[in-house]
Amino acid sequence: MVKRHDARAKRRRSEMRPYWCSNSAEKTPLIRKQGGSRNLALFYSRGNHGLFAFLGFKMSFLCKEITMPQLTMFKTLLSCVVGLGFGTAAGLAQAYPDRPVKLIVPWAAGGDTDNIFRPFAPGLQKHLGQPVVIANVGGASGTKGAKEAKEAPADGYTLYAVHDYIHSAYYTGIGDVKYTDFEPVCMISATPSVLTSSAKTAWKDWAGLLADAKARPGAISVGATLGSTSHFFPAMVEKAAGIKFKYVSYDGLAPRMNAILGGHIDLTDSNMTQKGKVEAGQLRFIAIASEKRSAEMPSVPTLKELGVNVVYEVSRGLLVPKGTPAAVIAKLESACAAATKEAAYADSMKKQATEVKFLNRSQYAAWLKSTDDENALLAKDLGLMRR
């Protein structure tokens, strides 16, 4: 009888022994059911720098037999620590923002994305109650700014101005950053692309361009940010019209504009922000990639009218680093919604023939997923898929 009693006691002591002592600490789950009872495994990381080490317990203590009062104490302690963590996070979210917010635009000043977010920033600043400072971080087809935004602290003080290039750059192999590396906040605009030519070309319209492209395959030069929307758009026109262009790489719209104004390239992708240059005779709008003509310049035909079945627009929005607290994102989302309703922003977008298009966080997340899938198929269809 004594032996049976000793055996049962030994089994009970074994069940109460912290199982992390015999398992790898790195793989130990938080709670494991064992022998009909629940034992609590508080994570003890590599090098004894985990929660218990932080609280002053040594691993040798934790691997001794543990009594029910001790187990209860550990559970209570964990609840307090977790509660403190949640309380701190909630407090931070409640105080946010308490200092200036940086908005990374991954292109040079004067480009399309910069022209969208500069008139948007004052409204965002107004509704956040803190300065919003634009930082132009150009380079590597927009991926330099994307990497900086990705590596920033997930605290809501670094925002990332993004458009469809984040999909196209990834699938063409230009960049390694994906939209899933971030948390979506909102969409703020959608801009139709315009096929734009130098005023120095021999042809002045689509008919002349098409005839020249067929007569001299690969001779017409197109300025583009390789792997970005300014690359995908003319590539879609090429495929739909059965012609071939020669591509010259530039990092964003601003340097492309300098090149086309100087007559160094024949074509590029732009939008109605260049209307003044067209009216001044410096550029020509060949066709707009929208379903209907723009009210800003109704004389510019759509590609569909010309028999080229291409509709293409560039949508812009805000992302934040992965892991940003939901309460902080909610504040940003609310401020974005209000900022898109500001009259000054609406007026600026009208002049750029850009639609003010607000999507909330969940809507934008769904849109990003759908657009990412479309860009993957498009990159494959155009022969641009990364290898």
Secondary structure, 3 states (H helix, E strand, C coil): CHHHHHHHHHHHHHHHCCHHHCCCHHHCCCEEEECCEEEECCCCCCCCCCHHHHCCCCHHHHCCCCCHHHHHHHHHHHHHHHHHHHHHHHHHHHHCCCCCEEEEECCCCCCHHHHHHHHHHHHHHHHHCCCEEEEECCCHHHHHHHHHHHHCCCCCCEEEEEECHHHHHHHCCCCCCCHHHEEEEEEEEEEECEEEEECCCCCCCHHHHHHHHHHCCCCCEEEECCCCHHHHHHHHHHHHHCCCCEEEECCCHHHHHHHHHCCCCCEEEECHHHHHHHHCCCEEEEEECCCCCCCCCCCCCECCCCCCCCCCEEEEEEEEECCCCHHHHHHHHHHHHHHCCCHHHHHHHHHCCCEEEEECHHHHHHHHHHHHHHHHHHHHHCCCCCC
